[in-house]
Amino acid sequence: MYRRKNKWRRAVAAAIVILVILAMAGGSLAVIFAPTAKAGTSDNYIYQGVSIEGIDMGGKGPEQAQEAVDEYIHTLEGRTVTLYNKDREQTATMADLGLTCTNGDVVDEAYALGKTGNVIRRYKEKKDLEYEGIDMPLELTVARKKIEGILEEDGEDFVTHAKNASIIRRNGKLRVRNGRAGESLDPDATVRGLKRYIRKDWDGEDFRFQVAVREEQPEHTAKELKTIKDRLGTFSTDYSGSNDNRKKNIARAASLLDGTVLYPGEEISVQNAISPIDDSNGYALAGSYLNGKVVDSFGGGVCQVSTTLYNAVLRAELEVLERHNHTMTVHYVPLSSDAAIATGAMDFRFKNNQKTPILIAADADGANLYMSIYGKETRPKDRTIEFRSETLEVYEAPDEPVYNEDSTVPAGKEFVSQSAVTGYKAQLYKDIYRNGEQKKSVLVNTSVYSAEPEHITVGTGEEAPDE
C-alpha cells in the first residue's frame, strides 16, 4: 500500500482544475470528462512527490530510478542479522540469507503514476503527488533454503540438548546419574518468524533475532537405569600367556565395550563398537588367523574379547543375531564356544530382548578377561542353565607340510612357523535345569574348524655371512 505524505483540500483543488481546463480548452464538460483510459503523457521521468522506500524518485528516469533501488538493496544485503538463543549467537549478512525484492516492478509503477487516464485524472494525480506525495515500499524477503542451510550448519551451537541418565561402575558398584532437560532447534518456526519480521518490521538496519526452540526431555531416565542391579551372565578367559601387543589389544577392545547400555530392543555390533581396528585407535600388531595361517595384524586378540562376551551373552540368555566360529580352533574356550570377528567379513551381534535395559561390563587385568551382563533378573530362582560342547567329527591334519618361502630369512634357513592343527565339527548345547533336574537341552550352534598342515618357512634371502 502506498503511503501519502500530506493532505490538502481536494474539493477546492478539483474546482480550480476544472475552471483552468475549461478556460484553456474552450470545450464543453462532456468532451473534457470523456473517458480516455488509455490516454497518456510523453513525460519520461517520475513525477515529484514519488519516493520508493524513502528514496526520492522525483525527476528521475526509469533507469536512474532502478539504479537507485538496486543500490539501496545492495546496501541492505550488507546489513547483519545476529541469530541468538540465550547467550549463544551467530551473525550472518542479509546476502547470506538470500535477501530479494519481490515487487521488482516497483519502478515501473512509480513511473506510471500521473501518466494514465484522461487529462483531468492525470492532472489531479500529478497535483496529489506534489502536495501529498506517495512512498512506495519495497517488498523484501529472504530464502528459506539459505536460512535452513545456516541453521543446519550452526544450529547446534544455539542449544543445549537434553542429556540421558547414565550408569557407571565404580569399585564394583553401579551408580546412576540423573539426566537433564534441554532444548532442540525449531528450524521451521525460525524461518517463518524471520521471514515475517523482515516483511513487516525490519527497518533496514542491523538487527538481532531469537531462534525458535522446543523443550527437549531426555529419552532415558534414571528410573529406567535403576533397574540394572543384577548380574545376568558372566564369563572369563585367560590371556596371561599372550605377548604385550596382544594384551594391549584385548585391554583396548574391552575398554570400548565397557559401560555400554542397551535399552529394550536395541542391538550391538561388536565390530562397530571396537572399530577402527588400527593403530589410530590404540591397537597394535599381534597374531591372528588369516586364510588358515597365523599372521600379524592390527588388533590380533580382539576375537578373545568377542568370544568372552559371547559366552556372557549366552548365560544372560540374550538374543544372538550373528555369530561365527574361527576357521581354526582357539585354545581359550571349548569347541563351539567362540565368536570370531573380522573386518568386513565376520561380526558378533546381539540384541537386548529384555523389557529393561542391560549394561555390558568388561575388565582386563593383564591375565584374565571378565565380561558380564547386568540387568534385572526375572528368571525363576530354581531355574539354572549350563553349556556343554559336543564333538561330532575329528579331521586330522594332512601329513605333508606346507612350505612358505620368505625373502627376509637367509637362504638355507628353515623353521616350523605354524604347527599342524586338527580340525573338528562340534556343537554347543544349553541344558536347562529346574531344582537341579534337567528339563530341556537346546542346540545353540554347530561349528566346523579346518584342519591345517604344518607350515615350514624356507629362507630365500641373502646367506648369512660366515662368523
C-alpha positions as CSV (number, residue, x, y, z in Angstrom):
1,M,0.0,0.0,0.0
2,Y,1.4,3.4,-0.9
3,R,1.9,6.0,1.8
4,R,0.5,9.5,1.3
5,K,2.8,12.2,2.7
6,N,0.5,15.3,3.1
7,K,-3.2,16.3,2.9
8,W,-4.8,19.3,1.1
9,R,-8.3,20.3,0.2
10,R,-9.3,18.1,-2.6
11,A,-12.6,19.9,-3.3
12,V,-11.0,23.3,-3.9
13,A,-8.3,21.9,-6.0
14,A,-10.7,19.9,-8.2
15,A,-12.8,23.0,-8.8
16,I,-9.7,25.0,-9.8
17,V,-8.5,22.2,-12.1
18,I,-11.9,22.2,-13.9
19,L,-12.0,26.0,-14.4
20,V,-8.5,26.1,-15.7
21,I,-9.0,23.3,-18.2
22,L,-12.3,24.9,-19.4
23,A,-10.6,28.2,-19.9
24,M,-7.7,26.7,-21.8
25,A,-9.6,24.2,-23.9
26,G,-12.7,26.2,-24.6
27,G,-14.6,23.0,-24.8
28,S,-17.6,21.5,-23.1
29,L,-17.6,19.5,-20.0
30,A,-18.8,16.4,-21.9
31,V,-15.7,16.5,-24.0
32,I,-13.3,17.1,-21.2
33,F,-14.7,14.4,-19.0
34,A,-15.0,11.8,-21.8
35,P,-13.3,8.5,-20.6
36,T,-9.8,8.1,-22.0
37,A,-8.4,5.2,-20.1
38,K,-5.5,4.6,-22.5
39,A,-4.5,8.2,-22.8
40,G,-1.0,9.0,-21.5
41,T,1.8,11.6,-21.4
42,S,5.2,11.7,-23.1
43,D,7.0,12.8,-19.9
44,N,9.9,10.4,-19.5
45,Y,10.6,10.9,-15.8
46,I,9.0,10.1,-12.5
47,Y,6.9,13.0,-11.1
48,Q,7.8,15.0,-8.0
49,G,6.4,13.6,-4.7
50,V,7.1,9.9,-5.6
51,S,9.6,8.0,-3.4
52,I,10.4,4.3,-3.1
53,E,11.3,3.1,0.4
54,G,12.0,6.8,1.4
55,I,14.3,7.4,-1.7
56,D,13.2,10.5,-3.6
57,M,12.4,9.5,-7.2
58,G,11.1,12.9,-8.5
59,G,12.7,13.9,-11.8
60,K,14.5,10.5,-12.3
61,G,14.1,8.5,-15.4
62,P,13.3,4.8,-15.1
63,E,16.9,3.6,-15.5
64,Q,18.2,6.1,-13.0
65,A,15.4,5.2,-10.6
66,Q,16.2,1.4,-10.9
67,E,19.8,2.1,-10.3
68,A,18.9,3.9,-7.0
69,V,16.7,1.0,-5.9
70,D,19.4,-1.6,-6.8
71,E,22.0,0.4,-4.9
72,Y,19.7,0.6,-1.9
73,I,19.0,-3.2,-1.9
74,H,22.8,-3.8,-2.3
75,T,23.3,-1.7,0.9
76,L,20.6,-3.8,2.7
77,E,22.5,-7.0,1.7
78,G,25.4,-5.9,3.8
79,R,23.3,-5.5,6.9
80,T,23.8,-8.2,9.5
81,V,21.4,-10.3,11.5
82,T,22.5,-11.9,14.7
83,L,20.7,-15.1,15.4
84,Y,20.7,-15.9,19.1
85,N,19.4,-18.0,21.9
86,K,20.2,-17.0,25.5
87,D,24.0,-16.3,25.5
88,R,24.7,-18.1,22.2
89,E,24.7,-16.2,18.9
90,Q,25.8,-16.4,15.3
91,T,26.0,-13.5,12.8
92,A,25.2,-13.5,9.1
93,T,24.6,-10.9,6.4
94,M,21.3,-10.4,4.7
95,A,23.1,-11.5,1.5
96,D,23.8,-14.8,3.3
97,L,20.1,-15.1,3.9
98,G,19.3,-14.6,0.2
99,L,17.7,-11.1,0.5
100,T,15.5,-10.4,-2.5
101,C,12.8,-7.9,-3.5
102,T,9.6,-9.5,-4.6
103,N,8.0,-6.4,-6.2
104,G,10.6,-5.9,-8.9
105,D,8.2,-3.8,-11.0
106,V,8.0,-1.0,-8.4
107,V,10.0,1.4,-10.6
108,D,7.5,0.9,-13.4
109,E,4.6,1.5,-11.1
110,A,6.3,4.7,-9.8
111,Y,6.9,5.9,-13.4
112,A,3.2,5.3,-14.3
113,L,1.8,7.5,-11.6
114,G,0.1,10.5,-13.1
115,K,0.5,9.3,-16.6
116,T,-2.7,7.3,-17.3
117,G,-6.3,8.2,-17.6
118,N,-8.0,11.3,-19.1
119,V,-6.4,14.7,-18.8
120,I,-8.3,15.7,-15.6
121,R,-7.3,12.4,-13.9
122,R,-3.7,12.8,-14.9
123,Y,-3.6,16.5,-13.8
124,K,-5.2,15.8,-10.5
125,E,-3.0,12.8,-9.7
126,K,0.1,14.8,-10.5
127,K,-1.0,17.6,-8.2
128,D,-1.9,15.0,-5.5
129,L,1.7,13.7,-5.8
130,E,3.1,17.2,-5.4
131,Y,1.1,18.1,-2.4
132,E,0.6,14.7,-0.6
133,G,3.3,12.5,-2.1
134,I,3.5,8.7,-2.2
135,D,6.1,6.5,-0.7
136,M,6.1,3.1,-2.4
137,P,7.5,0.3,-0.2
138,L,9.9,-2.5,-1.3
139,E,8.5,-5.9,-0.5
140,L,11.6,-7.8,0.9
141,T,12.0,-11.4,1.7
142,V,14.7,-14.0,2.4
143,A,15.3,-17.5,1.0
144,R,14.0,-20.4,3.1
145,K,16.8,-22.7,1.9
146,K,19.5,-20.2,2.8
147,I,18.2,-19.9,6.3
148,E,17.8,-23.6,6.7
149,G,21.4,-24.1,5.4
150,I,22.7,-21.7,8.1
151,L,20.6,-23.4,10.8
152,E,21.8,-26.8,9.7
153,E,25.4,-25.8,9.8
154,D,25.4,-23.7,13.0
155,G,22.1,-24.7,14.7
156,E,23.6,-27.0,17.3
157,D,25.5,-24.0,18.6
158,F,22.3,-22.4,19.8
159,V,21.0,-25.2,22.1
160,T,22.0,-27.5,24.9
161,H,20.3,-30.8,24.2
162,A,18.7,-33.0,26.8
163,K,21.1,-35.4,28.5
164,N,20.1,-39.0,29.2
165,A,20.7,-40.5,32.6
166,S,23.8,-42.6,32.8
167,I,25.2,-45.5,34.8
168,I,28.8,-46.2,35.8
169,R,30.7,-48.9,37.7
170,R,33.0,-47.7,40.5
171,N,34.7,-50.1,42.8
172,G,32.4,-52.9,41.7
173,K,29.3,-50.9,42.4
174,L,26.8,-49.5,40.0
175,R,25.9,-45.8,40.3
176,V,23.2,-44.0,38.3
177,R,23.5,-40.3,37.4
178,N,20.4,-38.2,36.6
179,G,19.8,-36.8,33.2
180,R,18.6,-33.3,32.4
181,A,16.1,-31.5,30.2
182,G,17.3,-29.4,27.3
183,E,16.3,-27.7,24.0
184,S,16.2,-28.5,20.3
185,L,16.1,-26.0,17.5
186,D,12.8,-25.5,15.6
187,P,14.0,-24.6,12.1
188,D,10.6,-24.2,10.6
189,A,9.3,-21.8,13.2
190,T,12.6,-19.9,13.0
191,V,12.3,-19.5,9.2
192,R,8.7,-18.4,9.4
193,G,9.4,-15.9,12.1
194,L,12.4,-14.4,10.4
195,K,10.6,-14.0,7.1
196,R,7.7,-12.4,8.8
197,Y,9.9,-9.9,10.7
198,I,11.7,-8.8,7.5
199,R,8.5,-8.4,5.7
200,K,6.6,-6.4,8.3
201,D,9.0,-4.9,10.9
202,W,12.5,-4.6,9.6
203,D,13.8,-1.0,9.4
204,G,16.7,-1.8,7.1
205,E,19.4,-1.7,9.9
206,D,21.4,-4.4,11.6
207,F,19.2,-6.4,14.0
208,R,19.1,-9.4,16.4
209,F,16.6,-12.3,16.0
210,Q,16.0,-15.0,18.5
211,V,15.8,-18.5,17.0
212,A,12.8,-20.7,17.9
213,V,13.4,-23.7,20.2
214,R,11.4,-26.5,21.6
215,E,11.8,-28.1,25.0
216,E,13.5,-31.4,24.9
217,Q,13.2,-34.1,27.5
218,P,15.8,-36.9,28.0
219,E,14.9,-40.1,26.2
220,H,16.0,-42.3,29.0
221,T,15.7,-41.7,32.7
222,A,17.4,-42.6,36.0
223,K,14.3,-44.7,36.8
224,E,15.0,-47.0,33.9
225,L,18.7,-47.4,34.7
226,K,18.0,-48.2,38.4
227,T,16.5,-51.5,37.2
228,I,20.1,-52.6,36.4
229,K,21.1,-54.2,39.6
230,D,21.6,-58.0,38.9
231,R,24.3,-59.8,37.1
232,L,22.5,-61.9,34.4
233,G,25.5,-63.6,32.9
234,T,29.3,-63.6,33.3
235,F,32.3,-65.3,31.7
236,S,36.1,-65.1,31.9
237,T,39.0,-66.3,29.8
238,D,42.8,-66.4,30.5
239,Y,45.2,-64.5,28.3
240,S,48.2,-64.4,30.6
241,G,50.3,-66.2,28.0
242,S,49.8,-63.6,25.4
243,N,52.6,-61.2,24.3
244,D,52.4,-57.5,25.2
245,N,50.8,-56.4,21.9
246,R,48.1,-59.0,22.2
247,K,47.4,-58.0,25.8
248,K,47.2,-54.4,24.7
249,N,44.6,-55.2,22.0
250,I,42.5,-57.2,24.4
251,A,42.5,-54.4,27.0
252,R,41.7,-51.8,24.4
253,A,38.7,-53.6,22.9
254,A,37.4,-54.4,26.4
255,S,37.5,-50.8,27.4
256,L,35.5,-49.7,24.3
257,L,32.7,-52.2,25.2
258,D,32.8,-51.5,29.0
259,G,29.8,-49.4,30.1
260,T,27.7,-49.9,27.0
261,V,24.0,-49.7,27.8
262,L,21.4,-51.4,25.6
263,Y,17.8,-50.5,26.0
264,P,14.9,-52.9,25.2
265,G,15.0,-53.9,21.5
266,E,18.4,-52.3,20.9
267,E,21.2,-54.3,19.4
268,I,25.0,-54.0,19.2
269,S,27.7,-54.9,16.6
270,V,30.9,-55.7,18.4
271,Q,32.8,-55.0,15.2
272,N,31.4,-51.4,15.1
273,A,31.8,-50.9,18.8
274,I,35.5,-51.5,18.8
275,S,36.4,-50.1,15.4
276,P,38.5,-48.8,13.7
277,I,40.9,-51.7,14.5
278,D,44.1,-49.9,13.7
279,D,46.9,-48.0,15.3
280,S,44.9,-44.8,15.3
281,N,42.5,-46.4,17.8
282,G,45.1,-47.8,20.1
283,Y,45.7,-51.2,18.6
284,A,49.0,-53.0,17.9
285,L,50.2,-55.8,15.6
286,A,49.6,-59.3,17.0
287,G,48.9,-62.8,15.8
288,S,45.5,-63.6,14.2
289,Y,44.1,-66.1,11.8
290,L,44.1,-65.3,8.0
291,N,43.4,-68.0,5.3
292,G,44.5,-70.8,7.5
293,K,47.6,-69.1,8.7
294,V,48.7,-67.1,11.7
295,V,49.8,-63.7,10.7
296,D,50.4,-60.4,12.5
297,S,47.7,-57.8,12.1
298,F,46.3,-54.8,14.0
299,G,44.0,-55.9,16.7
300,G,45.2,-59.5,17.0
301,G,43.5,-60.9,20.1
302,V,40.2,-58.9,19.9
303,C,38.4,-62.2,19.0
304,Q,39.1,-63.3,22.6
305,V,37.1,-60.3,23.7
306,S,34.1,-61.1,21.4
307,T,34.3,-64.7,22.4
308,T,34.3,-63.9,26.1
309,L,31.3,-61.5,25.6
310,Y,29.5,-64.2,23.5
311,N,29.6,-66.6,26.5
312,A,28.4,-63.9,28.9
313,V,25.5,-63.1,26.5
314,L,24.6,-66.8,26.3
315,R,24.4,-67.0,30.1
316,A,22.3,-63.9,30.2
317,E,20.1,-65.5,27.5
318,L,20.0,-62.5,25.3
319,E,19.2,-62.9,21.6
320,V,22.2,-63.6,19.4
321,L,21.8,-62.1,15.9
322,E,25.1,-63.1,14.3
323,R,28.0,-65.3,15.4
324,H,30.8,-67.1,13.5
325,N,33.3,-69.6,14.7
326,H,37.0,-69.3,13.9
327,T,38.5,-71.0,10.8
328,M,40.7,-73.0,13.2
329,T,40.3,-73.8,16.9
330,V,41.2,-71.5,19.7
331,H,42.7,-72.5,23.0
332,Y,40.8,-70.3,25.5
333,V,37.3,-71.8,25.2
334,P,35.7,-75.2,24.4
335,L,34.7,-76.0,20.8
336,S,31.7,-74.1,19.5
337,S,32.0,-71.5,22.3
338,D,34.0,-69.0,20.3
339,A,32.8,-65.9,18.3
340,A,35.2,-64.6,15.7
341,I,35.2,-61.1,14.2
342,A,36.9,-59.9,11.0
343,T,36.6,-56.5,9.4
344,G,34.0,-56.7,6.6
345,A,33.6,-60.4,6.9
346,M,32.5,-61.6,10.4
347,D,30.8,-59.9,13.3
348,F,29.2,-60.8,16.6
349,R,25.9,-59.0,17.1
350,F,23.2,-59.5,19.8
351,K,20.0,-57.8,20.9
352,N,18.6,-56.9,24.3
353,N,15.4,-59.0,24.3
354,Q,14.6,-58.0,27.9
355,K,11.9,-55.4,29.0
356,T,14.5,-53.4,30.9
357,P,18.0,-52.0,29.9
358,I,21.2,-54.0,30.3
359,L,24.8,-53.0,30.9
360,I,28.0,-54.5,29.4
361,A,30.8,-54.6,31.9
362,A,34.4,-55.5,30.9
363,D,37.6,-55.9,32.9
364,A,41.0,-56.9,31.6
365,D,43.7,-57.2,34.3
366,G,46.6,-58.4,32.2
367,A,45.9,-62.1,32.9
368,N,42.2,-62.6,32.8
369,L,39.4,-61.1,30.9
370,Y,36.0,-60.7,32.5
371,M,32.8,-59.9,30.6
372,S,29.4,-59.5,32.4
373,I,25.9,-58.5,31.5
374,Y,23.9,-56.6,34.2
375,G,20.2,-56.0,34.2
376,K,17.0,-57.0,36.0
377,E,16.8,-60.7,36.8
378,T,13.3,-62.1,36.0
379,R,14.2,-65.8,35.7
380,P,12.9,-68.2,38.3
381,K,15.3,-68.8,41.1
382,D,15.0,-72.6,40.8
383,R,16.0,-72.4,37.1
384,T,19.6,-72.8,36.1
385,I,21.5,-73.3,32.8
386,E,24.7,-75.0,31.8
387,F,26.6,-75.2,28.5
388,R,28.4,-78.2,27.1
389,S,30.4,-78.8,23.9
390,E,30.0,-82.0,22.0
391,T,32.5,-83.1,19.3
392,L,30.9,-84.7,16.3
393,E,33.8,-85.3,14.0
394,V,37.6,-85.0,14.0
395,Y,39.7,-84.0,11.0
396,E,43.3,-85.0,11.2
397,A,45.9,-82.6,9.8
398,P,47.5,-83.5,6.5
399,D,50.8,-85.3,6.8
400,E,52.5,-83.2,4.1
401,P,53.7,-79.9,5.4
402,V,53.3,-76.6,3.6
403,Y,56.5,-74.8,2.7
404,N,56.4,-71.0,2.6
405,E,59.3,-69.0,1.1
406,D,60.5,-65.9,2.9
407,S,63.0,-63.5,1.4
408,T,63.6,-61.9,4.8
409,V,65.1,-65.2,6.1
410,P,68.6,-66.1,4.9
411,A,68.8,-68.8,2.3
412,G,69.4,-72.3,3.8
413,K,67.5,-71.5,6.9
414,E,64.1,-73.1,7.6
415,F,61.9,-73.5,10.6
416,V,58.3,-74.5,11.7
417,S,56.3,-71.3,11.6
418,Q,53.0,-73.0,12.5
419,S,52.3,-76.4,14.0
420,A,49.8,-78.8,12.5
421,V,46.2,-78.1,13.6
422,T,43.5,-80.8,14.0
423,G,40.0,-79.9,12.6
424,Y,36.6,-80.6,14.3
425,K,32.9,-80.5,13.9
426,A,31.3,-79.6,17.1
427,Q,28.0,-78.5,18.7
428,L,27.2,-76.4,21.7
429,Y,24.1,-77.2,23.8
430,K,22.3,-75.3,26.6
431,D,21.0,-77.6,29.3
432,I,18.1,-76.2,31.4
433,Y,17.5,-77.4,34.9
434,R,14.7,-76.9,37.4
435,N,15.5,-77.6,41.0
436,G,18.6,-79.4,39.8
437,E,16.8,-81.7,37.4
438,Q,17.5,-81.4,33.7
439,K,14.3,-80.5,31.8
440,K,15.5,-79.5,28.4
441,S,18.5,-79.4,26.1
442,V,18.7,-76.7,23.4
443,L,21.2,-76.7,20.4
444,V,23.0,-73.4,20.4
445,N,25.2,-73.7,17.3
446,T,27.1,-76.1,15.1
447,S,30.7,-75.2,14.2
448,V,33.3,-76.6,11.8
449,Y,37.0,-75.9,12.2
450,S,39.5,-76.6,9.5
451,A,42.5,-78.9,9.8
452,E,45.7,-77.3,8.8
453,P,49.1,-79.0,8.0
454,E,52.4,-78.0,9.5
455,H,53.8,-74.8,7.9
456,I,57.5,-74.5,7.4
457,T,59.2,-71.2,6.5
458,V,62.1,-71.6,4.0
459,G,64.6,-68.7,3.7
460,T,65.3,-67.3,0.2
461,G,67.2,-64.2,1.2
462,E,70.9,-63.4,1.2
463,E,73.0,-66.0,3.0
464,A,74.2,-65.1,6.5
465,P,78.0,-64.2,6.5
466,D,80.4,-66.7,8.0
467,E,81.3,-65.9,11.5
